[in-house]
Structures are given as C-alpha cells and as structure tokens.
Amino acid sequence: MKTLTVIIIKSQLAAKSWIKSSSRADVPGWVLVVLMTTALVTGIWSIAAPKLTTILRNSLDAMGGIR
C-alpha cells in the first residue's frame, strides 16, 4: 500500500511539472473550445432533429415493408 501511495504521489508531481512546462496547458482555452463545440452541436441538433426523425421513421417503415 505504501508503494502504491509513493507511485501516485510521484506521478502527480510529474504531471504537475509537465503541465507547468507545457504550452498545451491552456485550460481556459480548452474550456472555451469545448463549450463552443457543445453549443454548436446543440444548435445544429435542435434544427436538424425533426428532419432526422422523419428520415429515420421513413427508413424503418420502408424496411418493415421488405418482410
């Protein structure tokens, strides 16, 4: 158990030092990208959902007629 704790602590320290030295640690930027992507997907989905539902229902109805 003690060895596992030491490994966890060392990995956390290594991750913190890598994040501090890395230029990819722009957390606010990534949060903004995720929020904007979520907003775009939600907006597009709300516009396209009725049409997609109609297409899916028509396809399933057509498949039901094959049997």
N, C-alpha and C positions, 0 to 999 in steps of 0.2 A: 504494500500500500504506500509505503514511504517513497519507493522508487517511482511509482506512478505519479505521485504528487510532484516530485522533482522534475519529471519529464514534462508535466503540464506547465509548471512554472517556467521552465526553460523555453518551452515552445511559445508561451505567451510573451516572454521578454524578447524572443527573436522576432515574433510577429510585430511587436510594437516598434522595434528598432528598424525593421524593414519598411513599415508604414511611414515612419518619420523620414526615412531617407528616400522613399519612393515619391516620384512626382505623380503617381497614379492615385494618390490618397486624397483626391479632391472630393470629399464626401458631399458637400452641398451641391456640387455639380452633378454627381451621380443621382442624388435625390431628385434634383430638378428634371433630369432626363427621365427617370422612372415615372415621376408624376405627370410629365407632359405626354409620355407614351401611353400611360393609363387613360389620360383624358382623351387622347386621340382615338384609342381603341373603343372606349365607351361611347364617344360621339358617333363614330362610324357604325358601331354595332347597333346603336339606337335607331339610326337611319335605315340600316340595311336589314334589320331583324324581320320586319314584316315580309319583305320580298324573299328573304332566305327561307322563312317558314313556308311561304306559298310554294316555292320551288321544291322544298323537301317533301311537302304533302303531295304535290303532283307526282313527284318521282315515286313515292311509296305507293300511291294509288295505281300508277302505271305498272309497278312491279306486282301488285296484287292481282292484276288482270292477266298476268302471264300464266299463272297456275291454272 
